[in-house]
């Protein structure tokens, strides 16, 4: 990381007015991100913040970082291209549950196994909000929505268990019910040297069910710290993660105590190693000389 | 004696027929000849049929040639599977494996009497001399050296270099097999002298490579530092070349989880300020179309190589076709112009790839290179290229004053806005697929959308004026014309030479820029044209239709179009031109005469 200097949360807030509904959980998420960025102190121009499509994917525009609001489900492929092209950047990716676990659901497993140093924040509200209330990949079975008028017949994806099972080095869950805790978790995720996943239970005030609003979430929330969970214990984390949907555990499920080398760091090594004695690129056609 | 020879050889996967072709081309190149080699396979990985076509000439070679001068069949079943890819005519010497048991007067080629047919006990000779039938391809090379005068020394030099790593015994065994082939040829002279004219030692340094490797090398030369892609035939070698070399130049490669992530990573790398590319073939191009639209609206430079194969869907994965023009020009929704370029040979793949990067960077746009299976996998001997003559263009960077109040999508006179990238102080902005105002902030405004569409479309006007992206040969006022691009262009170049030698007044246009359609350049070209042919390997005649969409074509301009994997022969194009001329003469009641 390059030299850091003093920044405050407001230095990361842009002039754009969010399109979100009043009371949307995503307001708290962007606040949490401002605070985490300020705590880390990288200047905004050294941060690339990438998203897909959905209400929550508007989030990069509300920061002063370089933002890229891409296409549906593809925040991660684009974010990894940015990180591999310039490993010095701090790269954040964000989006909703539909973006990350439905249309873009194939990418996260590969980001995890590559261990590229990107922090991925999913604002999980169990509904498609931007298209006005359809079933999402994290909606509970039986849920009635405009595309499941007789109740959903399918089980939800479990984002926590999914990322843990693929071997993510950092998996955590946060919620607007605890803004201070959320900012701290996002900061810890960004500081983790490798791929980090934060699932944020962020209620949809317009299409969300009563039980998923702040009051309902508070009722099922439990702090992992208070439970005495050891974040170095991956199996215990998986055990707890099974309660996704019925309980809301907040905090760090798993943090690899011995983070392995990241993909992006290894690229640097390879570039340095192989550039020794290479032909200048003006002479690259010499590779084709047959004598 | 001959100045030019076309060999076509076919056998089963394990027969080493393609490696024999490689050795022959390398030897010819070492002896100073020009050459081209194309390969064609069934889609089996092991076994199945495989073939190659090698053309060797004292003059630069324009295409893999028409009818074969020499056909080699290690078995008839596999040879026949290639049909029109290995055309035998009355001028062909046919050499085949005697163990097939087929009598020389009963070979299974319908409706043609070859110049000469010779059964050779190739497998038996290999077994007898080298102790294994695996040396069959070396026997074939010996026969070729004996009968046609190519590679008597250089072939064995090449083989020895290759095999010496394994064992000296293997080298000696192959030398015996080669000598046996040579001796057989001496004992059974051909009826006609078909030895090649000596190359007069015009050897010197030559390059030998194929279109995919050339494309990747050109990209690195142009400054490309990121490749994101997914393996797909017949483009994969581009990614392989990158992963072997780009690290040395500070770049990186990602073999992504799918085609979408491959181009996505390249879009990301471009956003991060690096020159980036992806490569694919038809099915991958279909998958990448949404990302191409994103790169267009976010005005990000990006090069996408589509090595065309037969389609739709999986189609003919190992055979060439020119049926992706519509997809290249028009896939992805919305009103958008995406430049499409096409190389016509391995040699000009270097220039075309550099142009693609220059156009992508200058206009801040995705650019598609439409290569095809034939160019991608064919090997050509090339004279060394003076790389210092190629200018490299980089994207327009913001100046200090631009960064005072930075507007990423600022309206400018030429519609091109300075582009920053993450890490640049003062340049932060929001890139997006959403319509945006000049700062990059999202908007829903219809009037802004109209203005921004205008910017993104009008910026390409100067590109349509570029005459240097078109090759026009022949009499500029000729009444007859040919239009062809990609690998078919080489066939038409040869057809043009033949037609002019036969007194036809004809000209040829080869566009390297396929889209946007350079309307005025075509209008000027067609001004004198009364009859002509647009020649292409596309059943739907996509090129003809794209031209018709943009221009009023001359009434006499016709389409000569067919499905892929059925190569055009220069001779048939000349015959078609003669037909056009006689139509023209009839319609003019003899007013127009062919040239003396």
HADDOCK unambig.tbl for C-alpha pairs under 7 A between the chains (distance, minus, plus):
assign (segid A and resid 45 and name CA) (segid B and resid 422 and name CA) 5.95 0.50 0.50
assign (segid A and resid 45 and name CA) (segid B and resid 423 and name CA) 5.27 0.50 0.50
assign (segid A and resid 45 and name CA) (segid B and resid 424 and name CA) 6.20 0.50 0.50
assign (segid A and resid 45 and name CA) (segid B and resid 425 and name CA) 5.64 0.50 0.50
assign (segid A and resid 45 and name CA) (segid B and resid 428 and name CA) 5.83 0.50 0.50
assign (segid A and resid 46 and name CA) (segid B and resid 422 and name CA) 6.05 0.50 0.50
assign (segid A and resid 46 and name CA) (segid B and resid 423 and name CA) 4.64 0.50 0.50
assign (segid A and resid 47 and name CA) (segid B and resid 422 and name CA) 6.87 0.50 0.50
assign (segid A and resid 48 and name CA) (segid B and resid 422 and name CA) 6.27 0.50 0.50
assign (segid A and resid 61 and name CA) (segid B and resid 430 and name CA) 5.87 0.50 0.50
assign (segid A and resid 64 and name CA) (segid B and resid 428 and name CA) 6.99 0.50 0.50
assign (segid A and resid 65 and name CA) (segid B and resid 428 and name CA) 6.15 0.50 0.50
assign (segid A and resid 66 and name CA) (segid B and resid 422 and name CA) 5.84 0.50 0.50
assign (segid A and resid 66 and name CA) (segid B and resid 428 and name CA) 4.78 0.50 0.50
assign (segid A and resid 66 and name CA) (segid B and resid 429 and name CA) 5.33 0.50 0.50
assign (segid A and resid 66 and name CA) (segid B and resid 430 and name CA) 6.03 0.50 0.50
assign (segid A and resid 67 and name CA) (segid B and resid 429 and name CA) 6.27 0.50 0.50
assign (segid A and resid 67 and name CA) (segid B and resid 430 and name CA) 4.41 0.50 0.50
assign (segid A and resid 67 and name CA) (segid B and resid 431 and name CA) 5.96 0.50 0.50
assign (segid A and resid 68 and name CA) (segid B and resid 430 and name CA) 5.55 0.50 0.50
assign (segid A and resid 68 and name CA) (segid B and resid 431 and name CA) 4.52 0.50 0.50
assign (segid A and resid 68 and name CA) (segid B and resid 432 and name CA) 5.44 0.50 0.50
assign (segid A and resid 69 and name CA) (segid B and resid 431 and name CA) 6.21 0.50 0.50
assign (segid A and resid 69 and name CA) (segid B and resid 432 and name CA) 4.55 0.50 0.50
assign (segid A and resid 69 and name CA) (segid B and resid 433 and name CA) 6.53 0.50 0.50
assign (segid A and resid 70 and name CA) (segid B and resid 432 and name CA) 5.52 0.50 0.50
assign (segid A and resid 70 and name CA) (segid B and resid 433 and name CA) 5.57 0.50 0.50
assign (segid A and resid 71 and name CA) (segid B and resid 433 and name CA) 6.51 0.50 0.50
assign (segid A and resid 77 and name CA) (segid B and resid 261 and name CA) 4.87 0.50 0.50
assign (segid A and resid 77 and name CA) (segid B and resid 264 and name CA) 5.18 0.50 0.50
assign (segid A and resid 77 and name CA) (segid B and resid 265 and name CA) 5.11 0.50 0.50
assign (segid A and resid 78 and name CA) (segid B and resid 264 and name CA) 4.77 0.50 0.50
assign (segid A and resid 78 and name CA) (segid B and resid 265 and name CA) 4.59 0.50 0.50
assign (segid A and resid 78 and name CA) (segid B and resid 267 and name CA) 6.30 0.50 0.50
assign (segid A and resid 78 and name CA) (segid B and resid 268 and name CA) 4.34 0.50 0.50
assign (segid A and resid 79 and name CA) (segid B and resid 268 and name CA) 6.08 0.50 0.50
assign (segid A and resid 80 and name CA) (segid B and resid 265 and name CA) 6.04 0.50 0.50
assign (segid A and resid 81 and name CA) (segid B and resid 265 and name CA) 3.75 0.50 0.50
assign (segid A and resid 81 and name CA) (segid B and resid 266 and name CA) 5.86 0.50 0.50
assign (segid A and resid 81 and name CA) (segid B and resid 268 and name CA) 4.52 0.50 0.50
assign (segid A and resid 81 and name CA) (segid B and resid 269 and name CA) 4.70 0.50 0.50
assign (segid A and resid 82 and name CA) (segid B and resid 268 and name CA) 4.64 0.50 0.50
assign (segid A and resid 82 and name CA) (segid B and resid 269 and name CA) 4.64 0.50 0.50
assign (segid A and resid 82 and name CA) (segid B and resid 271 and name CA) 6.99 0.50 0.50
assign (segid A and resid 82 and name CA) (segid B and resid 272 and name CA) 5.31 0.50 0.50
assign (segid A and resid 84 and name CA) (segid B and resid 252 and name CA) 6.90 0.50 0.50
assign (segid A and resid 85 and name CA) (segid B and resid 226 and name CA) 6.77 0.50 0.50
assign (segid A and resid 85 and name CA) (segid B and resid 269 and name CA) 5.10 0.50 0.50
assign (segid A and resid 85 and name CA) (segid B and resid 272 and name CA) 6.49 0.50 0.50
assign (segid A and resid 85 and name CA) (segid B and resid 274 and name CA) 6.66 0.50 0.50
assign (segid A and resid 86 and name CA) (segid B and resid 272 and name CA) 6.73 0.50 0.50
assign (segid A and resid 89 and name CA) (segid B and resid 423 and name CA) 6.97 0.50 0.50
assign (segid A and resid 110 and name CA) (segid B and resid 257 and name CA) 6.73 0.50 0.50
assign (segid A and resid 270 and name CA) (segid B and resid 247 and name CA) 6.73 0.50 0.50
assign (segid A and resid 271 and name CA) (segid B and resid 247 and name CA) 4.77 0.50 0.50
assign (segid A and resid 271 and name CA) (segid B and resid 248 and name CA) 5.73 0.50 0.50
assign (segid A and resid 271 and name CA) (segid B and resid 250 and name CA) 5.47 0.50 0.50
assign (segid A and resid 274 and name CA) (segid B and resid 247 and name CA) 6.40 0.50 0.50
assign (segid A and resid 274 and name CA) (segid B and resid 248 and name CA) 5.01 0.50 0.50
assign (segid A and resid 275 and name CA) (segid B and resid 247 and name CA) 6.95 0.50 0.50
assign (segid A and resid 275 and name CA) (segid B and resid 248 and name CA) 3.97 0.50 0.50
assign (segid A and resid 275 and name CA) (segid B and resid 249 and name CA) 6.41 0.50 0.50
assign (segid A and resid 278 and name CA) (segid B and resid 248 and name CA) 6.16 0.50 0.50
assign (segid A and resid 281 and name CA) (segid B and resid 220 and name CA) 6.92 0.50 0.50
assign (segid A and resid 281 and name CA) (segid B and resid 221 and name CA) 5.44 0.50 0.50
assign (segid A and resid 282 and name CA) (segid B and resid 221 and name CA) 6.11 0.50 0.50
assign (segid A and resid 282 and name CA) (segid B and resid 387 and name CA) 6.61 0.50 0.50
assign (segid A and resid 284 and name CA) (segid B and resid 217 and name CA) 6.46 0.50 0.50
assign (segid A and resid 284 and name CA) (segid B and resid 221 and name CA) 6.90 0.50 0.50
assign (segid A and resid 285 and name CA) (segid B and resid 217 and name CA) 6.89 0.50 0.50
assign (segid A and resid 288 and name CA) (segid B and resid 207 and name CA) 5.04 0.50 0.50
assign (segid A and resid 288 and name CA) (segid B and resid 208 and name CA) 5.53 0.50 0.50
assign (segid A and resid 288 and name CA) (segid B and resid 209 and name CA) 6.01 0.50 0.50
assign (segid A and resid 289 and name CA) (segid B and resid 205 and name CA) 6.85 0.50 0.50
assign (segid A and resid 289 and name CA) (segid B and resid 206 and name CA) 5.92 0.50 0.50
assign (segid A and resid 289 and name CA) (segid B and resid 207 and name CA) 4.46 0.50 0.50
assign (segid A and resid 289 and name CA) (segid B and resid 208 and name CA) 6.39 0.50 0.50
assign (segid A and resid 290 and name CA) (segid B and resid 206 and name CA) 6.23 0.50 0.50
assign (segid A and resid 290 and name CA) (segid B and resid 207 and name CA) 5.91 0.50 0.50
assign (segid A and resid 290 and name CA) (segid B and resid 208 and name CA) 6.33 0.50 0.50
assign (segid A and resid 291 and name CA) (segid B and resid 30 and name CA) 6.28 0.50 0.50
assign (segid A and resid 291 and name CA) (segid B and resid 205 and name CA) 6.50 0.50 0.50
